[in-house]
Amino acid sequence: MPAYSTNMRLKFPIVALLLEIITICLYAVFVTYDVGHGHSSAHHGSKNETESNPVALYPMFQDVHVMIFIGFGFLMTFLKRYGFSSVGLNLLLAAFGLQWGLLLQNIWHMEDGKIRVSITSMINADFSTATVLISFGAVLGKTSPVQLLIMTLLEITIFSLNEHVVVELLEASDVGASMTIHAFGAYFGLAVARMLYRPGLRNGHDNEGSVYHSDLFAMIGTVYLWMFWPSFNSAIAETVPEQLTAIINTYFSLAACALAAYATSSLVEKKGKLDMVHIQNATLAGGVAVGTCADMNIAPFGAMLIGVTAGIISTLGFKFLTPILASNLGIQDTCGVHNLHGMPGILGGLAGIIAAALGRKSGISPGIQAAALASSLGFALVGGAITGLLLKLPFWGQPPDQNCFDDSLYWEVPEEEEPSESLTHTDHSKNKAEA
C-alpha cells in the first residue's frame, strides 16, 4: 500500500535534521546567555531569589527534567511490544520540544532583540514539552516518528500562544499549569486522536495489552512522577513562601489521591482486586488537579480534598469513560490521558476559580481564572483538530492498522524469548473480555 510507506530511511532523517538546522539558525540569531541578569522568566515575572544566585533553581530544574525524561517515558511502557517507542520517542520529542519551546515562549520577552537563557527559561521549556508528551499518550502506538515530530512543532507553537494569553494577557494564576499544560495537552491529544481515528482498531488490537514486566516498567514512571511532582508544581512560583506552599499542597494532594485511587480501584474491580492501570495513572491525578491553586492558601486539608476528588474521578474515568469515548465518540485514547490529565486538569481549573472566589490569593479573580480555562480548552481542541488533519496526510509514514503498537516497524528489535507467548495469550484474552 503506497499510502502506508513506513520506510523511515529518508523521511525521518530529513525531517529531524531539517528541524534541528532551522532551530540552530534561529538560536544563532536570537539566543544568548543570561549570565548575571537573573531575569528572563517566560512564565511569570522575574524571580527575586535567583538574582543573587542564578543556579539556585537548578535542583528544581533537574527534578522537572527527571519527570519529563524518566517519568513520562516509562509511564508509557505498559504496552507489551511498544517499550522502545515509549521511552525512545519520548526522549526524541522532548529533546526537540525543549529547544523549540524555549524559542517560542520567549519571543515575547526579548531584550535588545535577544532571548536570554536562564534556568527559569529552561524549566519553562521543559514544561512546554510536557504538553507534547501528554498528547503523545493519546496517540501512542498509532503514529510514526515523523508524525510525532510534526505534532511537536505545531503543538508547542499553539501551546506558547495559549500560555501567552493566559499568563501575560489575562494574568491568570496557574503555577502548576493544570490548565495550560495538563488540560491543554490532554484535549489537544484527544482532538488529534479523533482526527486519526482508525475503524480497524475499533475492536482492540492483539498488541494493545500489557504483560507482567511491562506493567512493572510503567510503575517506574509512576513513582518518579509521584516523587518529583512537588517540584513541577512549585518550580516557577514567584516567591519563596509561595514555592513552599506549592510544595506542601502538592505533597498532601498526591498522598490523599493515592489512597482514593487504590480504594476506588478495589471498589470497581471484580472481587475487589487492584487494577495496575489505575495505580499507574490515577495515583498521579492529585498532582495535576492541585496545580492551579498549588501556591494559594487552600490549607493542607483543602489540598487533600482536591487529591481525593482527583483520584476518584481518574479511576472511574479509566473504568467507565475510556470505553465510552472509544465506542461512541471515536476517540481511541491509548494511555487514558483524559483520565490522568484532562479531567483532573479541568478540576484544577475549577479549584482555581473557587479559590479565587474565596480570596485564597490576592490579585486574581474567578472570572479571569475561568477565562484562562476556556482559553486553554479552546486552543487545545481547535489546534489539535487542525494538527490531526495535517497528520492524516498519507506521506508521514503512519503505521498500518495491523502494525500498530509494535516496535518492530520502526526499531531494530532483539528476538523475543518463546515463553512469553503464553503470558501474551492470557493477557490478550483478558483484554478481549474487558472490551
Sequence and secondary structure as in RCSB ss.txt:
>XXXX:A:sequence
MPAYSTNMRLKFPIVALLLEIITICLYAVFVTYDVGHGHSSAHHGSKNETESNPVALYPMFQDVHVMIFIGFGFL
MTFLKRYGFSSVGLNLLLAAFGLQWGLLLQNIWHMEDGKIRVSITSMINADFSTATVLISFGAVLGKTSPVQLLI
MTLLEITIFSLNEHVVVELLEASDVGASMTIHAFGAYFGLAVARMLYRPGLRNGHDNEGSVYHSDLFAMIGTVYL
WMFWPSFNSAIAETVPEQLTAIINTYFSLAACALAAYATSSLVEKKGKLDMVHIQNATLAGGVAVGTCADMNIAP
FGAMLIGVTAGIISTLGFKFLTPILASNLGIQDTCGVHNLHGMPGILGGLAGIIAAALGRKSGISPGIQAAALAS
SLGFALVGGAITGLLLKLPFWGQPPDQNCFDDSLYWEVPEEEEPSESLTHTDHSKNKAEA
>XXXX:A:secstr
 GGG    TTHHHHHHHHHHHHHHHHHHHHEEE TTT    SSSS  THHHH TTTTHHHHHHHHHIIIIIHHHH
TTTSTT HHHHHHHHHHHHHHHHHHHHHHHHTTS BTTBEEE HHHHHHHHHHHHHHHHHHHHSTTSS HHHHHH
HHHHHHHHHHHHHIIIIIIS    TT IIIIIIHHHHHHHHHHHHT  GGGTT  TTSS  HHHHHHHHHHHHHH
HHHHHHHHHTT SSHHHHHHHHHHHHHHHHHHHHHHHHHHHHHSGGG   HHHHHHGGGHHHHHTSTTTTS  HH
HHHHHHHHHHHHHHHHIIIIIHHHHHHHH    TT HIIIIIHHHHHHHHHHHHHHHTTSSTT  HHHHHHHHHH
HHHHHHHHHHHHHHHHTSGGG    GGGTT GGGTS      TTHHHHHHHHHHHHHHH 
